[in-house]
Amino acid sequence: MSEKEIPFGNIKDDKIFLNAWGEHPERQIGEVREDEESSVAYFVEKYEELVKKINDLEKEIEESVNKGSFLMKLKHLKSQLSEHDGLGDYIVLEERLTKQEALLEDIILKNRERNSEIKKSLLEEIRTAADKINWKEATLEIHDIKARWIKTGNPKEDEQEQLEEDFWGVIEAFFEKKKEFYEDKKRLGELRKKEYEEIIERTKTLENLHGKAKFDKIGELKEAWKEVGNIPKEEYTELLKIFNNRLKPKRPRVSSHSQPAMDIKPVLADLDKFIDGSENYNFKKLDEIKNSLKNYRPHDFDGKNAKKEAFTKVQLLMERDFIDKLANKRFNNFRELEKAKKRQIRIGILEELISRDQTDLEKYQENSANFSSSGNGGLGFIEKKLAQQEAKIRTKRQLLKLMKEEK
């Protein structure tokens, strides 16, 4: 039997063996194919490829922020050493990987300790958020805290299960409580809606009443209406409209022949000239136009649209003068500033006013269900307030567009 020593192994009867190393016994890794030199070189090269793979991994670990993420890859590579078919010093490679493994495990342990502290803090945060009375605010906070919890890595192993159980338990309890609250609110809303409908039904008795008896009955119905409580805005608005219509006396129709005649086209033309600056105007002139428009009651579609357009343009002009008044108050030298600077100041003030008006509109919308009739104009007050606020915002946005387009 022929035998020949080679670096890190030997050749026996044309079979190539890797020497025993560590706890691993000698084992055959291949055979001599064409000649010994090229066959041995092949297995040396395979070892060098493994070395390069380990070098690359060590470089990746060194350059990475999240070093712990490479632990499993490193362990897998280390486990392959005993089965790798190559010729070289595997003990050195195992020592390198073992050293890296220890470093990564230490990093992971420290990260887990830090993550444990973070998650304990988040647990306290979510408990505080879950106790808030404002459901909307609490829900937003909980979603934010949950996102941060998910982004935070694993805590210490002996604390992980309890922390996860406590955290998700708080969330589950919160949303269950929230669900019960809104179900109760819905049931209450349905009961209140029925009460409103019953009060509307009672308005039928007004048809047979007159004078003081009718006046007293209306007062009684209004008081009953006030006592019912909140329901969703869209449902309340519709019911309130019916209720107020039932309370209103029937008004005689006004003959179209009594309406003052008015040619609105020249008015629109004048307003356009005021807006583009080709003609000067003053508040007296705007008031005259505004009063004329109030008395103008067209019955055709085009006329109504023209009247609405004219009112919008009057409001736009008045809004522009109001912006200049604010600018003069805030900047003593406003009149002396360059045109571009004035434009910048006007736009800034206008954007601020739009933001404020939008906030007010949202408050009106949120609280509108709380309004109840205090007179025949109860519904009118609610609808008019919302419509006026929306119109203010539209006018300001139109003015902002015009200002931004100015050259």
Secondary structure, DSSP 8 states (H G I E B T S, - for coil): --EEEETTEEEETTEEEE--BTTB--EEEEE--S-HHHHHHHHHHHHHHHHHHHHHHHHHHHH-S-GGGGHHHHHHHHHHGGG----S-HHHHHHHHHHHHHHHHHHHHHHHHHHHHHHHHHHHHHHHHHT-S-HHHHHHHHHHHHHHHHHS----HHHHHHHHHHHHHHHHHHHHHHHHHHHHHHHHHHHHHHHHHHHHHHGGGGGG--HHHHHHHHHHHHHHHHHS----HHHHHHHHHHHHHHHS-------GGGS----HHHHHHHHHHHHHTSS---HHHHHHHHHHHHH----SHHHHHHHHHHHHHHHHHHHHHHHHHHHHHH-TTGGGS-HHHHHHHHHHHHHHHHHHHHHHHHHHHHHGGG---SSTTHHHHHHHHHHHHHHHHHHHHHHHHHHHH--
